[in-house]
Amino acid sequence: MDPGDATPANLHIDLKNPRVPEEEFNSETAAIKYLVDNADVNELVQSIGRSGWMDFEPLIVLRPSNTVIEGNRRLAALRLIAEEGLRNEIGFRLPAGVEDAPLPESVRVFFVDSRADARAFIGFKHINGAYKWDSFAKAKYADEWLTEDQGATVKDVSEQLGDSHNTVLRLVNGYRVLREAEFLGFSTRETTAPRGFSFSHLYTALPSPAVREFLGITADAAALLPADPVPHSHDDDLKEYMIWLYGQRGRGKHVITSQNPDLGKLTRVLSSNLAIGMLRTTQDLDQAYDLVEDKAKAFAEALLALLAASRVALSQAGKYDGDRELLQVVQSASSNIRNLIAGMNATIDEQSAKQVEPPS
């Protein structure tokens, strides 16, 4: 990286900002509008307008296009203060007292000849810094690093980004499956799930043997997947799986409402052809999961939860104020427990009788 100075008016906003992997900008104005709406640029405008430009860290600029690949929020703030036409175009109003703020004639920059030249610095600072990237942006950045630099390994990238090898591997593998799904028509903008597109659903479940078998992924879970990891023979399975995870307007409804416990249920369903068939028929995750659920384990977990709840209630008994309705609640619970004990004893008696029953 070569140090230097540049006039802000001669610098350009990055239309391929890796912080926003879901967006495609066709102009700098659109990119600045996005940063205003989503990246707290207004706070920077206020800070610069009231305290002056603090040239504490150089912008990183790609030659020869003068595209800022690190420092877009700062450049956007400077442009908004300086350009009335830009403010009018995106409907941005300067905070009071900022109109006559002194602006720097030049700013310090580091010039680079390629994005790869600045990758390690940007990756560690942005991805792990105070204004952290989300997992989707991090996955896109790591994938581009590995794709563009054929000599780079997951170990190299993880060391530069400050993440574990396993985290980077899961993010990139999830991102590559997502990109293949998008090629088949899936859209992160068309989800029906209540929280929209939650990338963690995809990369969290992907290492599961049941998920990989359903998608036809034969590579080891500890291996970096290729660019198109799902074989074409499983294209329909991939489209179906993405709909189950996220839903698609006009194509199908999601079955995952929350990652815990729904994602685990879906993964378990994918281990059984019968349960998969039930899910396809009913689109009811609980009904499909009922075919594969470990009933004894579920019963044990319910009893342990009952024990824990009863201990909490007992610890709060000193706060009882004499409310008779609460007494009826406890009496009802007591009746249920008596019935539960009777049923469990009956099961034990049946099992004991079978053990002593003489052979016919």
VOGU-3710 file (C-alpha; in Angstrom, 3 decimals, decimal comma):
1> mdpgdatpan> 0,000/0,000/0,000  1,392/3,389/-1,045  0,645/6,394/1,202  -0,613/9,621/-0,357  -3,269/12,308/-0,343  -6,461/12,714/-2,346  -9,213/15,277/-2,802  -12,539/13,840/-1,560  -14,342/15,104/-4,670  -12,074/12,930/-6,825
11> lhidlknprv> -12,783/9,743/-4,862  -15,571/7,313/-5,677  -17,884/5,241/-3,475  -17,432/1,471/-3,832  -20,414/-0,030/-5,665  -19,207/-3,514/-4,627  -18,997/-2,786/-0,913  -18,462/-6,175/0,771  -20,273/-4,967/3,883  -23,569/-5,151/1,976
21> peeefnseta> -23,429/-8,455/0,052  -27,164/-8,480/-0,745  -27,156/-5,118/-2,534  -26,218/-4,233/-6,097  -25,773/-0,498/-6,666  -25,992/1,123/-10,083  -24,771/4,521/-8,927  -22,807/6,199/-6,150  -25,966/8,063/-5,152  -27,781/4,780/-4,548
31> aikylvdnad> -24,832/3,448/-2,534  -24,693/6,606/-0,391  -28,460/6,438/0,182  -28,050/2,862/1,411  -25,244/3,872/3,792  -27,373/6,716/5,151  -30,279/4,353/5,785  -28,295/1,428/7,158  -24,814/2,430/8,328  -25,238/5,397/10,702
41> vnelvqsigr> -23,688/7,909/8,288  -25,757/10,662/9,905  -23,705/10,269/13,094  -20,502/10,762/11,114  -21,948/13,854/9,440  -22,739/15,339/12,852  -19,310/14,450/14,223  -17,431/15,944/11,271  -19,677/19,014/11,176  -19,266/19,818/14,854
51> sgwmdfepli> -15,754/18,588/15,645  -14,052/18,855/12,263  -12,459/16,180/10,110  -10,316/13,863/12,227  -7,795/12,369/9,817  -6,938/9,536/12,152  -6,851/6,734/9,599  -6,158/6,737/5,848  -8,813/5,675/3,368  -7,785/2,787/1,131
61> vlrpsntvie> -8,161/3,664/-2,534  -8,046/1,369/-5,548  -6,002/2,590/-8,507  -6,615/3,749/-11,199  -10,358/4,167/-10,581  -9,937/6,057/-7,283  -12,563/3,784/-5,730  -12,569/3,820/-1,943  -12,566/0,217/-0,753  -12,087/1,129/2,909
71> gnrrlaalrl> -13,689/4,270/4,322  -16,937/4,545/2,353  -18,914/5,799/5,339  -16,405/8,612/5,910  -16,367/9,558/2,220  -20,182/9,495/2,125  -20,315/11,863/5,108  -17,876/14,295/3,477  -19,806/14,207/0,198  -23,125/14,845/1,972
81> iaeeglrnei> -21,748/17,873/3,791  -20,165/19,300/0,644  -22,807/18,561/-2,031  -26,222/20,149/-1,741  -27,377/18,481/-4,961  -26,563/15,043/-3,542  -28,472/15,828/-0,349  -31,517/16,931/-2,320  -31,372/13,847/-4,529  -31,552/11,394/-1,628
91> gfrlpagved> -33,638/13,583/0,692  -30,936/14,090/3,317  -31,085/17,071/5,653  -27,964/18,316/7,368  -28,145/18,542/11,162  -28,295/22,071/12,544  -24,939/23,795/12,658  -23,289/21,596/10,050  -24,024/23,695/6,953  -20,852/25,806/7,233
101> aplpesvrvf> -18,566/23,124/8,598  -14,960/23,392/7,335  -14,027/20,447/5,134  -10,557/19,097/4,372  -9,050/19,942/0,998  -7,403/16,530/0,980  -7,439/13,345/3,048  -4,774/10,781/3,714  -5,075/7,592/1,672  -3,285/4,351/0,960
111> fvdsradara> -3,295/3,506/-2,743  -3,509/-0,151/-3,778  -3,478/-1,788/-7,218  -6,002/-4,513/-6,379  -8,526/-5,428/-3,716  -6,320/-8,348/-2,782  -3,534/-5,965/-1,744  -5,700/-4,553/1,038  -7,595/-7,689/1,938  -5,866/-8,647/5,190
121> figfkhinga> -6,072/-5,135/6,633  -9,700/-4,573/5,674  -10,721/-8,044/6,758  -9,344/-7,798/10,268  -10,294/-4,155/10,887  -13,833/-4,239/9,528  -14,886/-7,791/10,272  -13,609/-7,769/13,849  -13,600/-4,045/14,566  -16,069/-1,816/16,369
131> ykwdsfakak> -18,438/-1,761/13,407  -18,569/-5,496/12,775  -19,849/-7,196/9,676  -22,616/-9,748/9,947  -21,942/-13,398/9,128  -23,294/-13,080/5,574  -20,951/-10,218/4,673  -18,057/-12,033/6,306  -18,833/-15,213/4,345  -18,943/-13,320/1,032
141> yadewltedq> -15,648/-11,608/1,770  -13,911/-14,863/2,727  -15,306/-16,654/-0,329  -14,065/-13,937/-2,679  -10,667/-14,083/-1,016  -10,391/-17,829/-1,554  -11,775/-17,628/-5,096  -9,594/-14,774/-6,323  -6,419/-15,945/-4,604  -6,016/-19,558/-5,683
151> gatvkdvseq> -3,051/-19,978/-3,356  -4,980/-18,962/-0,253  -6,269/-21,594/2,161  -9,003/-21,505/4,777  -6,225/-21,480/7,359  -4,687/-18,372/5,778  -8,000/-16,536/5,677  -9,024/-17,513/9,201  -5,709/-16,286/10,597  -6,072/-12,935/8,856
161> lgdshntvlr> -9,703/-12,468/9,858  -9,173/-13,524/13,449  -11,764/-16,304/13,261  -11,354/-20,018/13,823  -10,692/-22,313/10,883  -14,018/-24,088/11,471  -15,987/-20,812/11,512  -14,561/-19,606/8,200  -15,068/-23,058/6,659  -18,743/-23,172/7,683
171> lvngyrvlre> -19,365/-19,610/6,478  -17,796/-20,139/3,064  -19,458/-23,525/2,549  -22,821/-22,052/3,477  -22,251/-19,126/1,138  -21,397/-21,420/-1,777  -24,564/-23,452/-1,272  -26,540/-20,207/-1,093  -25,062/-18,939/-4,356  -26,018/-22,189/-6,089
181> aeflgfstre> -29,546/-21,894/-4,688  -29,753/-18,327/-6,007  -28,730/-19,560/-9,437  -31,711/-21,939/-9,240  -34,074/-19,083/-8,416  -33,917/-18,623/-4,646  -33,969/-14,981/-3,509  -32,957/-13,647/-0,087  -35,372/-10,759/-0,726  -38,406/-13,002/-1,238
191> ttaprgfsfs> -38,365/-14,943/2,037  -41,518/-15,495/4,084  -39,758/-16,250/7,366  -40,598/-13,766/10,150  -36,983/-12,589/10,466  -36,267/-12,566/6,774  -33,075/-14,203/5,591  -31,099/-15,632/8,512  -27,869/-16,913/7,010  -27,006/-18,824/10,184
201> hlytalpspa> -29,798/-21,348/9,497  -27,953/-22,480/6,387  -24,359/-22,645/7,558  -25,240/-24,062/10,983  -27,097/-27,113/9,631  -24,909/-27,757/6,591  -22,270/-29,921/8,357  -25,005/-32,366/9,427  -24,750/-35,762/7,649  -28,528/-35,820/7,124
211> vreflgitad> -28,540/-32,420/5,408  -25,553/-33,259/3,231  -27,049/-36,576/2,175  -30,353/-34,900/1,322  -28,500/-32,361/-0,842  -26,209/-34,976/-2,378  -23,036/-33,399/-0,975  -20,447/-36,164/-0,724  -17,464/-34,093/0,396  -16,250/-34,478/3,959
221> aaallpadpv> -17,760/-31,982/6,413  -14,262/-30,735/7,235  -13,492/-29,959/3,568  -13,955/-26,724/1,643  -16,795/-27,192/-0,821  -16,389/-26,297/-4,517  -18,198/-23,351/-6,079  -21,231/-25,503/-7,033  -21,331/-28,061/-4,215  -24,793/-29,550/-4,829
231> phshdddlke> -24,946/-31,922/-7,841  -27,566/-31,092/-10,474  -29,352/-34,344/-9,686  -30,318/-32,684/-6,389  -31,351/-29,274/-7,737  -34,976/-29,814/-6,719  -33,902/-30,953/-3,256  -31,844/-27,792/-2,784  -34,738/-25,564/-3,859  -37,058/-27,446/-1,518
241> ymiwlygqrg> -34,614/-27,229/1,389  -34,196/-23,460/0,988  -37,968/-23,023/0,993  -38,236/-25,066/4,176  -35,583/-22,852/5,768  -36,786/-19,456/4,570  -39,878/-19,706/2,386  -40,334/-17,947/-0,970  -43,209/-15,706/-1,944  -45,433/-17,529/-4,383
251> rgkhvitsqn> -43,433/-20,773/-4,136  -43,762/-22,141/-0,642  -43,844/-21,391/3,075  -41,002/-21,779/5,536  -41,213/-24,394/8,295  -38,445/-22,848/10,427  -39,815/-20,254/12,817  -36,871/-20,166/15,221  -33,460/-21,779/14,919  -33,922/-23,538/18,228
261> pdlgkltrvl> -35,613/-26,021/18,183  -36,942/-25,958/14,602  -33,621/-26,274/12,778  -32,733/-29,374/14,797  -36,150/-30,844/14,053  -35,759/-30,291/10,311  -32,303/-31,843/10,341  -33,675/-34,886/12,162  -36,577/-35,159/9,675  -34,100/-35,278/6,798
271> ssnlaigmlr> -32,646/-38,490/8,216  -35,848/-40,412/7,389  -37,467/-40,851/3,985  -40,792/-41,429/5,702  -40,527/-38,157/7,637  -39,409/-36,293/4,502  -42,478/-37,603/2,712  -44,690/-36,455/5,559  -43,156/-32,975/5,477  -43,624/-32,734/1,727
281> ttqdldqayd> -47,251/-33,803/2,055  -48,295/-31,735/5,054  -45,720/-28,915/5,241  -46,018/-29,468/8,995  -42,619/-29,778/10,659  -43,974/-31,019/13,995  -46,052/-33,723/12,339  -43,049/-34,917/10,335  -40,765/-34,742/13,360  -43,181/-36,887/15,347
291> lvedkakafa> -42,203/-39,817/13,100  -38,530/-39,614/14,072  -38,605/-38,128/17,546  -36,999/-40,140/20,324  -40,125/-40,437/22,473  -38,337/-41,742/25,562  -35,843/-38,895/25,416  -38,601/-36,313/24,942  -40,496/-37,736/27,934  -37,365/-37,620/30,109
301> eallallaas> -36,673/-34,008/29,091  -40,259/-33,044/29,918  -39,965/-34,599/33,380  -36,677/-32,818/34,053  -38,246/-29,527/32,991  -41,151/-30,266/35,358  -38,739/-30,902/38,217  -36,851/-27,675/37,522  -40,071/-25,648/37,341  -41,371/-27,131/40,590
311> rvalsqagky> -38,125/-26,229/42,375  -38,377/-22,633/41,160  -42,017/-22,412/42,298  -41,129/-23,885/45,701  -38,339/-21,341/46,158  -40,900/-18,565/45,592  -43,533/-20,011/47,956  -42,845/-17,343/50,555  -44,284/-14,740/48,172  -47,722/-16,428/47,982
321> dgdrellqvv> -50,410/-13,853/48,863  -53,373/-16,187/49,430  -54,779/-16,058/45,884  -57,214/-19,046/45,744  -56,956/-19,326/41,945  -53,232/-20,001/42,263  -54,019/-22,709/44,814  -56,322/-24,325/42,236  -53,467/-24,233/39,701  -51,228/-26,133/42,103
331> qsassnirnl> -53,992/-28,620/42,940  -54,524/-29,239/39,211  -50,789/-29,780/38,753  -50,812/-32,162/41,719  -53,650/-34,166/40,152  -51,732/-34,405/36,878  -48,639/-35,614/38,695  -50,638/-38,289/40,562  -52,029/-39,529/37,243  -48,538/-39,455/35,785
341> iagmnatide> -47,166/-41,530/38,671  -50,008/-44,026/38,313  -49,349/-44,409/34,610  -45,604/-44,869/35,106  -46,213/-47,484/37,829  -48,610/-49,325/35,519  -45,922/-49,436/32,836  -43,390/-50,798/35,327  -45,874/-53,482/36,463  -46,516/-54,543/32,858
351> qsakqvepps> -42,802/-54,811/32,142  -42,239/-56,848/35,336  -45,078/-59,229/34,442  -43,585/-59,837/31,017  -40,207/-60,658/32,522  -41,653/-63,413/34,784  -44,174/-64,736/32,256  -43,386/-68,443/31,539  -42,697/-69,394/27,908  -45,710/-70,847/26,061
//
